[in-house]
Amino acid sequence: MSGHPSPHVPADGHAPVPPPPGGYDTVPPAGGPPPAAPAPPGKGRRALITGIVVLVLLAVGVGAWFVFREPPVPDAETAAEELAAALEAGTPADVPLALETSASPDEQYARVFEQMLAAVGEDSGTVTVKSVTPMQEGDDGTATATATFAWTWPVATEAAWEYETVAELTYPGPTDGEAGAWEAAWNTGIMVPGLEPGESLAVERTEPVRGEIVTTGGETLVGMTPVHHVGIDKTRPGWDTAATKLGDVLGFDKATTDGIAAQVDSAGAKAFVEVITIRENDPEYDFDAAMAIDGVVGIPDELPLAKERDFARALLGSVGEATAEIVEESEGTVKPGDMVGISGLQAAHDEQLRGVPGLAVTIEPAEGEGREAFTIEKADGEPVAITLDPKTQLRAEAALADLDDLASAIVAIKPSTGEVLAAASGPGSEGYNTATLGQYPPGSTFKIATSLAMLRSGITPETPLPCTATIDVEGRQFQNVPGYPESAMGDAVPFRTVFANSCNTGFISQHQEISQQQLHDAAASLGLGVEPAAFGAAAALGDVPTEAPGTEHAASMIGQGQVLATPLAMATVAASVSAGHTVSPWVAKTPGEKEAEAPSGDLTADEAATLRDLMGGVVQEGSATLLQDVPGIVGAKTGTAQFGDGSKAHVWMLAIANDLAAVVFIEEGELGSTTAGPVMHEFLKGS
């Protein structure tokens, strides 16, 4: 031994003891666990990178799945809606279609519906989706569905052709990762059920027969009458000189003939220029001579006309081709080219008279007979009964026949019923319905209404009134008509004499006692200045203001100022006096129309009796003595209403005879007694 200790021997000199199996338990030192041993360098960073890589790979995988997955199948209902819109617009090719032929769907549509669109209008038909079956998906990404479409064609005002068609829809699947589009298997049956290629629709309209205008007794006044449309055909030799020759044959003046010639010259090379419509066998025109002129043609037709050319023309009205305004206002009832009532009773009752056209829709093949698809039976027009009495109307027209240069009218009413027996407008009215629409100051005929207001204020036929030569109202001087009898003047003249001789100053003397409102109310009680309830045609019953300043109110007392009346209105006044109650005149009844209500402040029987007594005095001693020989004469009233500078006057006369109340109006004349009186006499006497 050397004297140095061994390195494997403990310092205390004992030999080393091996540890027990499994090692010794670690006893933590006081104060907590010892600090963890630091990880080997680089190990934590590798774990973090590994986690990030995993996440990135997951995201890439999800993204790749999203990018490369098949897109969902589009909604079949949306595709059906788009097809319906294209069908309604007439452009089915606007949406994807599966075609079996090279035929253009748009051209097929135009050919199939050409006549239908002409009949109902370009924008009238509608197509909507009724239903779409649940989508059936295939294993290869395709899908199918069936769409049902509802079609509506408004072929008449209250009728439509409605039907359904079916289209098979196919989804072909995605293309290059993009969603595909639904396609409809195009066939002509999508447009009309059962329609085969090459077939189209034919639409035939059947015109109804226009209803007649008849009397309440059933006599025809206006019916379908054979006529010829006479004109110049520019495709025929001699047309260039035909206008002058035709004008000579028909008796036209040079200006009219020159106008026809100019119209013919400016027309197209193949035009037919209508010149006149002539009734068959009309004695006024030499039809055969007209047909002998080279270039002149007569096209036969039937038109609703009165038996005589001028019979009640202004009241009955006319029938002609519908204007653009009438077509628009009809809201589909009237089509361009339809014959409709243009004026008068023909216009007022056009719907009843016109009827409803028939319509037949057929499917027409390229060859062979067609088959019916839809039909509406025509409904001929219904007759309209009117109150005119032909004999009374003709008598009125004869009495006015010589008044070529002045508007004039005669209206006659049956007081017991309110029926208008005559409504004649003279030739000087130039076609205007003066009888029921012409409004003029009524002059002294209005004194019947003024008298009623005075009676209601307490005046009697024997009440003395001043009838002086003149009277001043707020600086305006009023006077009586020229030639007023001095024997009927004075400071205390009985009211019946004032009325019989129509003393202006006597009536105006009461203007402070009778208000304008009282005048209005009295007039309304006689049927003047009110709405023409249930008359049955265009009409007016005048206007009586409820307020008027001093001088205007004074003028109203004698039917001037702002007071207006139509001949119909003044005939209504006479009829009310005769009947003993307020009369509502009528010429035609509208089906379902309610009877007119009696106006407030109705005329009483006692008031009417006094007015008849006063009107009788006009015939016995006043300004209508020329009517004394008229059978059954009850009374009358004359009227003269100055206009312009006062040098001209409208003239009137009212009369009651038996169950007839009549008025004569002439646009200009001397006096009611001297100008209108003889015409009334001729009418009532029938000579």
Salt bridges, closest charged atoms under 4 A:
GLU164 OE2 - LYS130 NZ 2.56
GLU199 OE2 - ARG371 NH1 2.89
GLU207 OE2 - ARG205 NH1 2.94
ASP233 OD2 - ARG236 NE 3.54
ASP258 OD2 - LYS254 NZ 2.68
GLU274 OE2 - HIS229 ND1 2.95
ASP282 OD2 - ARG309 NH2 2.10
GLU284 OE1 - ARG309 NE 3.31
ASP301 OD2 - HIS229 NE2 2.84
ASP310 OD1 - ARG313 NH2 3.32
ASP338 OD1 - ARG205 NH1 2.71
ASP350 OD1 - ARG210 NH2 2.90
ASP350 OD2 - ARG354 NH1 2.19
ASP380 OD1 - LYS378 NZ 3.50
GLU462 OE2 - ARG496 NE 2.81
ASP521 OD1 - HIS520 ND1 3.17
GLU595 OE1 - LYS589 NZ 3.46
GLU607 OE2 - ARG456 NE 2.91
ASP613 OD2 - ARG496 NH1 3.09
ASP629 OD1 - HIS681 NE2 2.84
ASP629 OD2 - LYS685 NZ 3.85
